[in-house]
Amino acid sequence: MKAKPRLDFWQLWNMSFGYVGIQFGFALQNANVSRIFETLGASIDEIPILWIAGPVTGLIVQPIVGYYSDRTWNRLGRRKPFFLAGAILASLALFIMPNSPALWFAAGMLWILDASINITMEPMRAFVGDMLPDEQRTAGFAMQTFFIGASSVVGSLMPWLLSNVFQVANTAPAGVVPDSVKWSFILGGGVYFLTVMWTVFRVKEYSPEEQQAFHGEENTGAADPAAEPSFELDARRNTLAGLGLLVGGVVFTFLIRSLGWDKGLYILSCGVAAYGVLQLVAAWRYRAGNRGGLVEIVYDLGHMPSAMRQLALAQVFTWFALFAFFIYATGAVTSHHFGSSDPQSAAYNEGANWVGVLMSVYNGVAALVAFVLPVMAKRTSRVFTHVVCLVIGGLGLASMYVFRDPKLLIVSMVGLGVAWASLLTLPYAILSSVVPYRKMGVYMGMFNFFIVIPQILAAAVLGLLVRTVFHGQAILALVLGGASMVVAAVLMLRVKDEGRRT
């Protein structure tokens, strides 16, 4: 078996530099899309359903892109054709979105933007597994985490910087998006395209023959980097499972409607039913002799490596905690620390501005901690390092209830930043070591399921809990999030990292 070469610092830098643009685009989207929607006439109650683009496109696009990137090889390489396509589409969407003439057009552009970002991002994760030996993958994902943290700070603050430093107009007539937002998106589109192009042209991918040599396989001369695998789908089992899921999803949907449960649960019930349909279609296509595409994706999902299943459960609890923070940070801080829930009051707006600062803090901390993680993982293990970081993050979230002085919340954000850095680094490093290299893309895409599912659960369940059990106290949702992150740390102790420790 030929050893995969170690890359130096600047090679790692070039390989992950495209994440500057990816996260810049995400930060602009997260900070400004609701503002664009409201400017174009959306009511506050319509905002959540308009945001559904994110989880749904990630759920669908990432496994599909991963599957086909595993099977691509041309003059650009294996993953880089997808970097290029995603960068072009995402940059165009960023240019167009703040100039949307109507709300429906802006909502459509959000779907396009989210799909395009996912087209770029999913292969970028698999890229690290392709290019690096196992002992360097923690460092490779840590470099991505650094760029994610740094870009999030700048991207989130961009409209503020343009309006306060460069005196770009921050207001506009009714129905018109301010110039500060428009120019932020234009700059973001340029940054997205240029940074991804830097990675495309500065990094040379290994050929299929080289990858075969690195993994101890005979060089068959095959041009396809992911030769068709041999597998047997249990069509009867998938048919029964599909029928069960379809019926269960339909019954769950009926209960939501009949009992008046949170409408966000429709996403979960319809998703269960849709997965049942996929199982049925996969079984039918397999019986008809078709073993590619959908059939293989369904098979791979049902045969995930055990370590990936263990990681997935920890991911669900971790991301539930994070989405509790994302959804309720503003409501918790403004009411618990600034004493107001009235959006028209000075105290509320002061608190909302402070939340923006806090989010910059945890992203900035993550960018710095990213460089510490490989060192700690090397001296202990990737699993132990992630457990420690999750406990710190859970305590950080829960401490927001204890600290009444808003300035002390910076301490809470330091803890959350430590967990955020680890979450963006170590699970992917472990995953890249336990999945087959030929299926690196599709399994990285499937791993996104365990980010999206807790997002849906958090949106639906937390809304119900805050209204009933917590009696409107949003801060208690963050305490629950902290507890959930500690549970995730306990579950991580079950994960068997089959790769090396660094």
Phi, psi and omega per residue, in radians:
M1 nan 2.247 3.133
K2 -1.439 2.297 -3.120
A3 -1.279 2.391 3.083
K4 -1.323 2.251 -3.064
P5 -1.100 2.526 2.983
R6 -1.329 2.528 3.111
L7 -1.789 2.588 3.109
D8 -1.451 3.118 -3.044
F9 -0.992 -0.808 -3.056
W10 -1.273 -0.480 3.024
Q11 -1.199 -0.684 3.043
L12 -1.104 -0.708 3.124
W13 -1.045 -0.892 -3.112
N14 -1.082 -0.682 -3.089
M15 -1.124 -0.582 -3.069
S16 -1.846 -0.007 -3.024
F17 -1.084 -0.491 3.102
G18 -1.029 -0.396 3.123
Y19 -1.168 -0.345 3.036
V20 -1.003 -0.854 -3.128
G21 -1.222 -0.738 -3.133
I22 -1.007 -0.851 -3.088
Q23 -1.300 -0.517 3.056
F24 -1.045 -0.778 3.112
G25 -1.114 -0.763 3.110
F26 -1.084 -0.754 -3.108
A27 -1.111 -0.746 3.084
L28 -1.082 -0.740 3.131
Q29 -1.085 -0.903 -3.064
N30 -1.097 -0.635 -3.055
A31 -1.476 -0.388 -2.935
N32 -2.212 -0.240 -3.054
V33 -1.136 -0.717 3.091
S34 -1.071 -0.657 3.103
R35 -1.094 -0.732 3.109
I36 -1.135 -0.774 3.132
F37 -1.046 -0.822 -3.127
E38 -1.145 -0.640 3.102
T39 -1.077 -0.622 -3.108
L40 -1.545 0.145 2.974
G41 1.916 0.091 3.134
A42 -1.296 2.448 3.042
S43 -1.443 2.851 -3.091
I44 -1.094 -0.521 -3.141
D45 -1.286 -0.342 -3.124
E46 -1.517 -0.279 -3.036
I47 -1.039 -0.830 -3.099
P48 -1.015 -0.752 -3.101
I49 -1.209 -0.534 3.094
L50 -1.209 -0.479 -3.125
W51 -1.413 -0.036 -3.067
I52 -1.108 -0.261 3.131
A53 -0.933 -0.723 -3.049
G54 -1.025 -1.092 -3.095
P55 -1.130 -0.646 -3.076
V56 -1.210 -0.794 -3.130
T57 -1.155 -0.676 3.096
G58 -1.102 -0.700 -3.134
L59 -1.086 -0.682 -3.066
I60 -1.541 -0.820 -2.941
V61 -1.281 -0.752 -2.981
Q62 -1.076 -0.820 3.106
P63 -1.109 -0.636 -3.134
I64 -1.170 -0.817 3.110
V65 -1.093 -0.723 3.117
G66 -1.065 -0.754 -3.137
Y67 -1.059 -0.845 -3.076
Y68 -1.335 -0.500 3.080
S69 -1.227 -0.507 3.045
D70 -1.089 -0.448 -3.024
R71 -1.910 0.290 -3.096
T72 -1.859 2.420 2.931
W73 -2.724 2.079 3.085
N74 -2.581 -2.848 -3.053
R75 -1.061 -0.544 3.123
L76 -1.368 -0.539 -3.132
G77 2.286 -2.644 -3.068
R78 -1.724 -0.944 -3.120
R79 -1.641 -0.502 -2.991
K80 -1.117 -0.532 3.044
P81 -1.014 -0.582 3.131
F82 -1.346 -0.617 3.016
F83 -0.968 -0.842 -3.069
L84 -1.123 -0.854 -3.118
A85 -1.076 -0.799 3.140
G86 -1.116 -0.687 -3.128
A87 -1.130 -0.755 3.133
I88 -1.094 -0.845 -3.104
L89 -1.156 -0.761 -3.118
A90 -1.153 -0.712 3.131
S91 -1.102 -0.758 3.102
L92 -1.090 -0.715 3.121
A93 -1.114 -0.693 3.097
L94 -1.138 -0.660 3.106
F95 -1.130 -0.688 -2.982
I96 -1.503 -0.643 -2.931
M97 -0.949 -0.862 -3.115
P98 -1.217 -0.162 3.095
N99 -1.776 0.277 -3.122
S100 -1.045 2.339 -3.119
P101 -1.386 -0.309 -3.092
A102 -2.660 2.850 -3.091
L103 -1.071 -0.760 -3.116
W104 -1.076 -0.615 3.132
F105 -1.188 -0.746 3.128
A106 -1.112 -0.696 3.110
A107 -1.096 -0.721 3.098
G108 -1.122 -0.686 3.118
M109 -1.146 -0.558 3.094
L110 -1.129 -0.707 3.085
W111 -1.070 -0.774 -3.138
I112 -1.131 -0.768 -3.136
L113 -1.079 -0.801 -3.107
D114 -1.147 -0.727 3.108
A115 -1.099 -0.716 -3.104
S116 -1.166 -0.707 3.093
I117 -1.102 -0.716 3.115
N118 -1.141 -0.603 3.103
I119 -1.091 -0.629 3.117
T120 -1.393 -0.743 -2.936
M121 -1.260 -0.770 -3.056
E122 -1.050 -0.853 3.095
P123 -1.137 -0.442 3.119
M124 -1.148 -0.600 3.057
R125 -1.175 -0.834 -3.131
A126 -1.126 -0.472 -3.129
F127 -0.984 -0.688 -3.139
V128 -1.111 -0.768 3.102
G129 -1.118 -0.614 3.118
D130 -1.152 -0.759 -2.889
M131 -1.609 -0.395 -2.975
L132 -1.989 2.537 2.959
P133 -1.170 2.761 -3.034
D134 -0.976 -0.663 -3.078
E135 -1.218 -0.173 3.117
Q136 -1.895 -0.026 -3.014
R137 -1.211 -0.581 3.059
T138 -1.054 -0.765 3.102
A139 -1.123 -0.660 3.133
G140 -1.124 -0.819 3.106
F141 -1.227 -0.534 3.077
A142 -1.116 -0.636 3.089
M143 -1.113 -0.725 3.056
Q144 -1.053 -0.737 -3.140
T145 -1.074 -0.703 3.090
F146 -1.021 -0.824 -3.136
F147 -1.160 -0.626 3.098
I148 -1.080 -0.843 -3.126
G149 -1.111 -0.853 -3.105
A150 -1.120 -0.762 -3.124
S151 -1.187 -0.586 3.120
S152 -1.107 -0.706 3.126
V153 -1.080 -0.893 -3.079
V154 -1.193 -0.797 -3.116
G155 -1.085 -0.724 -3.139
S156 -1.146 -0.597 -3.089
L157 -1.553 -0.064 -2.980
M158 -0.982 -0.884 3.116
P159 -1.027 -0.673 3.115
W160 -1.123 -0.743 3.139
L161 -1.113 -0.758 -3.122
L162 -1.136 -0.699 -3.090
S163 -1.349 -0.625 -3.058
N164 -1.620 -0.515 -3.112
V165 -1.705 -0.731 -3.070
F166 -1.861 0.117 3.041
Q167 1.014 0.569 3.032
V168 -1.353 2.414 -3.061
A169 -0.998 2.295 -3.130
N170 -1.836 0.018 3.086
T171 -2.251 2.846 -3.121
A172 -2.752 2.895 3.081
P173 -1.047 2.823 3.139
A174 -0.962 2.333 3.110
G175 1.463 0.055 -3.119
V176 -2.102 2.285 3.123
V177 -1.301 2.313 -3.108
P178 -1.029 2.685 -3.134
D179 -1.089 -0.539 3.140
S180 -1.068 -0.659 3.117
V181 -1.312 -0.753 -3.133
K182 -1.028 -0.834 -3.109
W183 -1.214 -0.529 3.067
S184 -1.088 -0.752 -3.132
F185 -1.228 -0.633 3.091
I186 -1.121 -0.811 3.090
L187 -1.094 -0.704 3.124
G188 -1.083 -0.705 3.100
G189 -1.091 -0.719 3.107
G190 -1.142 -0.765 3.127
V191 -1.102 -0.738 -3.138
Y192 -1.001 -0.925 -3.064
F193 -1.133 -0.809 -3.043
L194 -1.189 -0.697 -3.103
T195 -1.253 -0.655 3.086
V196 -1.168 -0.676 3.093
M197 -1.110 -0.568 3.084
W198 -1.023 -0.837 3.116
T199 -1.130 -0.724 -3.116
V200 -1.027 -0.760 -3.018
F201 -1.666 -0.226 -3.110
R202 -1.744 -0.160 -3.088
V203 -2.126 2.317 3.093
K204 -1.817 2.144 3.140
E205 -1.358 2.666 3.054
Y206 -1.309 2.472 3.138
S207 -1.279 2.872 3.072
P208 -0.975 -0.678 -3.138
E209 -1.149 -0.691 3.103
E210 -1.141 -0.724 3.124
Q211 -1.091 -0.679 3.097
Q212 -1.065 -0.735 3.138
A213 -1.141 -0.683 -3.139
F214 -1.139 -0.476 -3.074
H215 -1.865 0.280 3.018
G216 1.241 0.465 3.125
E217 -1.770 2.669 3.077
E218 -1.184 2.488 3.097
N219 -1.391 1.791 -3.109
T220 -1.522 -0.153 -3.104
G221 1.407 0.095 -3.135
A222 -1.146 2.356 3.139
A223 -1.373 -0.404 -3.097
D224 -1.435 2.124 -3.107
P225 -1.255 -0.173 3.117
A226 -2.324 1.400 -3.128
A227 -1.029 2.601 -3.097
E228 -1.019 2.137 -3.117
P229 -1.366 2.850 3.047
S230 -1.709 2.095 3.116
F231 -2.629 2.736 3.130
E232 -2.131 2.026 3.102
L233 -1.521 2.282 3.085
D234 -1.399 1.572 -3.016
A235 -1.073 -0.662 3.140
R236 -1.139 -0.777 3.136
R237 -1.105 -0.736 3.134
N238 -1.173 -0.598 3.099
T239 -1.130 -0.814 3.130
L240 -1.113 -0.754 3.112
A241 -1.097 -0.741 -3.141
G242 -1.082 -0.764 3.108
L243 -1.100 -0.734 3.128
G244 -1.082 -0.795 3.137
L245 -1.152 -0.712 3.132
L246 -1.097 -0.834 3.124
V247 -1.116 -0.767 3.127
G248 -1.053 -0.746 3.120
G249 -1.108 -0.710 3.133
V250 -1.160 -0.767 3.132
V251 -1.109 -0.746 3.124
F252 -1.073 -0.727 3.112
T253 -1.084 -0.737 3.125
F254 -1.094 -0.722 3.135
L255 -1.132 -0.704 3.124
I256 -1.046 -0.771 -3.133
R257 -1.192 -0.778 -3.050
S258 -1.235 -0.676 -3.054
L259 -1.647 -0.044 3.090
G260 1.226 0.550 3.124
W261 -1.226 2.985 -3.115
D262 -0.980 2.289 -3.078
K263 -1.126 -0.377 3.087
G264 -1.054 -0.413 3.127
L265 -1.210 -0.307 3.074
Y266 -1.025 -0.602 3.141
I267 -1.073 -0.733 -3.125
L268 -1.227 -0.804 -3.105
S269 -1.142 -0.740 3.120
C270 -1.197 -0.571 3.096
G271 -1.143 -0.716 3.094
V272 -1.083 -0.798 3.137
A273 -1.097 -0.724 -3.130
A274 -1.131 -0.674 3.110
Y275 -1.170 -0.590 3.045
G276 -1.077 -0.737 3.103
V277 -1.094 -0.710 3.115
L278 -1.068 -0.715 3.099
Q279 -1.058 -0.763 -3.133
L280 -1.135 -0.774 -3.140
V281 -1.134 -0.706 3.133
A282 -1.102 -0.742 3.120
A283 -1.110 -0.734 3.130
W284 -1.115 -0.775 -3.134
R285 -1.177 -0.616 3.118
Y286 -1.129 -0.758 3.105
R287 -1.099 -0.504 -3.141
A288 -1.439 0.008 3.086
G289 1.650 0.128 3.141
N290 -1.689 2.075 -3.078
R291 -2.021 0.168 -3.104
G292 -1.780 3.131 3.007
G293 0.941 -2.056 -3.056
L294 -0.993 -0.732 -3.099
V295 -1.040 -0.804 -3.099
E296 -1.221 -0.654 3.108
I297 -1.078 -0.794 3.116
V298 -1.095 -0.723 3.111
Y299 -1.079 -0.817 -3.104
D300 -1.121 -0.641 3.124
L301 -1.129 -0.637 3.123
G302 -1.390 -0.171 -3.108
H303 -2.198 0.704 3.077
M304 -1.086 2.517 3.042
P305 -0.996 2.594 -3.061
S306 -1.034 -0.678 3.132
A307 -1.110 -0.589 3.107
M308 -1.177 -0.684 3.088
R309 -1.100 -0.722 3.122
Q310 -1.128 -0.747 3.075
L311 -1.071 -0.710 -3.071
A312 -1.037 -0.755 -3.124
L313 -1.113 -0.731 3.089
A314 -1.122 -0.664 3.123
Q315 -1.075 -0.708 -3.121
V316 -1.022 -0.836 -3.130
F317 -1.199 -0.620 3.134
T318 -1.152 -0.836 -3.095
W319 -1.281 -0.450 2.991
F320 -1.042 -0.768 3.115
A321 -1.093 -0.771 -3.104
L322 -1.161 -0.693 3.139
F323 -1.255 -0.473 2.987
A324 -1.036 -0.737 3.114
F325 -1.190 -0.828 -3.110
F326 -1.035 -0.721 -3.069
I327 -1.324 -0.710 -2.938
Y328 -1.966 0.085 -3.123
A329 -1.019 -0.827 -3.097
T330 -1.120 -0.849 -3.137
G331 -1.091 -0.650 -3.120
A332 -1.210 -0.830 -3.083
V333 -1.194 -0.774 -3.101
T334 -1.128 -0.669 -3.097
S335 -1.483 -0.783 -3.030
H336 -1.404 -0.585 -3.053
H337 -1.867 -0.474 -3.125
F338 -1.961 -0.054 2.973
G339 1.236 0.446 3.141
S340 -2.577 2.424 3.035
S341 -2.039 0.218 -3.133
D342 -1.652 1.928 -3.108
P343 -1.050 -0.280 3.138
Q344 -1.554 -0.167 -3.065
S345 -1.451 2.713 3.116
A346 -1.158 -0.657 -3.114
A347 -1.126 -0.736 3.141
Y348 -1.074 -0.826 -3.092
N349 -1.197 -0.547 3.041
E350 -1.135 -0.739 3.103
G351 -1.142 -0.704 3.129
A352 -1.105 -0.696 3.079
N353 -1.105 -0.661 3.140
W354 -1.159 -0.570 3.077
V355 -1.068 -0.692 3.081
G356 -1.045 -0.703 3.096
V357 -1.135 -0.773 -3.131
L358 -1.059 -0.681 3.132
M359 -1.184 -0.592 3.058
S360 -1.163 -0.627 -3.136
V361 -1.115 -0.855 -3.059
Y362 -1.202 -0.558 3.061
N363 -1.213 -0.670 3.103
G364 -1.142 -0.721 3.090
V365 -1.078 -0.733 -3.140
A366 -1.061 -0.687 3.135
A367 -1.079 -0.632 -3.137
L368 -1.377 -0.746 -3.109
V369 -1.126 -0.461 -3.130
A370 -0.932 -0.576 -3.113
F371 -1.388 -0.297 3.141
V372 -1.498 -0.540 -3.022
L373 -1.004 -0.799 -3.137
P374 -1.071 -0.605 3.140
V375 -1.163 -0.839 -3.133
M376 -1.142 -0.694 3.141
A377 -1.135 -0.609 3.132
K378 -1.186 -0.653 -3.100
R379 -1.408 -0.431 3.135
T380 -2.081 -1.705 3.039
S381 -2.858 2.863 3.133
R382 -1.160 -0.688 -3.136
V383 -1.136 -0.860 -3.118
F384 -1.058 -0.764 3.141
T385 -1.042 -0.757 -3.135
H386 -1.175 -0.662 3.097
V387 -1.033 -0.835 -3.136
V388 -1.054 -0.780 -3.104
C389 -1.142 -0.662 3.122
L390 -1.170 -0.695 3.098
V391 -1.087 -0.772 3.106
I392 -1.053 -0.759 3.131
G393 -1.135 -0.722 3.116
G394 -1.085 -0.759 3.091
L395 -1.131 -0.633 3.096
G396 -1.081 -0.784 3.121
L397 -1.107 -0.838 -3.105
A398 -1.119 -0.543 -3.113
S399 -1.160 -0.279 3.107
M400 -1.100 -0.451 3.067
Y401 -1.294 -0.633 -3.057
V402 -1.338 -0.734 -3.102
F403 -1.349 2.049 3.111
R404 -1.640 -0.423 3.069
D405 -1.357 2.093 -3.101
P406 -0.968 -0.540 -3.114
K407 -1.158 -0.534 3.140
L408 -1.231 -0.260 3.105
L409 -1.125 -0.297 3.036
I410 -1.058 -0.638 3.083
V411 -1.088 -0.752 3.105
S412 -1.040 -0.705 -3.100
M413 -1.239 -0.499 3.044
V414 -1.093 -0.786 3.101
G415 -1.081 -0.766 3.132
L416 -1.145 -0.634 3.122
G417 -1.108 -0.632 3.089
V418 -1.088 -0.810 3.129
A419 -1.151 -0.685 -3.129
W420 -1.093 -0.744 3.104
A421 -1.066 -0.796 -3.120
S422 -1.160 -0.705 -3.105
L423 -1.101 -0.596 -3.134
L424 -1.443 -0.104 -3.023
T425 -2.059 -1.106 -2.888
L426 -1.271 -0.716 3.085
P427 -1.021 -0.658 3.138
Y428 -1.251 -0.638 3.087
A429 -1.108 -0.750 3.116
I430 -1.153 -0.802 -3.117
L431 -1.021 -0.749 -3.106
S432 -1.101 -0.333 -3.128
S433 -1.584 -0.279 -3.012
V434 -1.959 -0.086 3.111
V435 -1.834 2.657 3.113
P436 -1.069 2.443 -3.080
Y437 -1.103 -0.520 3.127
R438 -1.213 -0.321 -3.115
K439 -2.029 0.393 -3.104
M440 -0.998 -0.765 -3.082
G441 -1.166 -0.846 -3.067
V442 -1.175 -0.647 3.129
Y443 -1.287 -0.586 3.018
M444 -1.087 -0.676 3.101
G445 -1.162 -0.747 3.123
M446 -1.132 -0.541 -3.140
F447 -1.040 -0.433 3.118
N448 -1.143 -0.399 3.086
F449 -0.950 -0.643 -3.009
F450 -1.506 0.125 2.905
I451 -1.781 -0.723 -3.076
V452 -1.252 -0.786 -3.093
I453 -1.027 -0.847 3.084
P454 -1.143 -0.471 3.064
Q455 -1.084 -0.788 3.130
I456 -1.140 -0.766 3.133
L457 -1.093 -0.752 -3.130
A458 -1.090 -0.772 -3.118
A459 -1.094 -0.673 -3.078
A460 -1.467 -0.877 -3.022
V461 -1.279 -0.738 -3.099
L462 -1.143 -0.630 3.100
G463 -1.033 -0.750 3.122
L464 -1.156 -0.764 -3.122
L465 -1.128 -0.766 -3.120
V466 -1.111 -0.666 -3.127
R467 -1.259 -0.562 -3.020
T468 -1.897 -1.268 -3.036
V469 -1.121 -0.717 -3.073
F470 -1.583 -0.023 3.079
H471 0.907 0.744 3.061
G472 1.443 0.043 -3.126
Q473 -1.516 1.697 -3.087
A474 -1.092 -0.487 -3.103
I475 -1.066 -0.515 -3.135
L476 -1.232 -0.436 3.045
A477 -1.143 -0.575 3.107
L478 -1.288 -0.608 3.056
V479 -1.104 -0.768 3.083
L480 -1.068 -0.676 3.079
G481 -1.073 -0.722 3.094
G482 -1.074 -0.753 3.107
A483 -1.113 -0.681 3.128
S484 -1.102 -0.641 3.140
M485 -1.218 -0.614 3.076
V486 -1.167 -0.685 3.057
V487 -1.042 -0.723 3.104
A488 -1.045 -0.678 3.112
A489 -1.086 -0.725 3.117
V490 -1.114 -0.739 3.138
L491 -1.146 -0.544 3.111
M492 -1.093 -0.444 -3.137
L493 -1.118 -0.332 3.126
R494 -1.459 -0.232 -3.022
V495 -1.289 2.256 3.083
K496 -1.755 1.822 3.125
D497 -1.379 1.879 -3.044
E498 -1.473 -0.095 3.109
G499 -1.652 -2.965 3.100
R500 -1.342 2.976 -2.922
R501 -1.416 -0.242 -2.988
T502 -1.895 nan nan
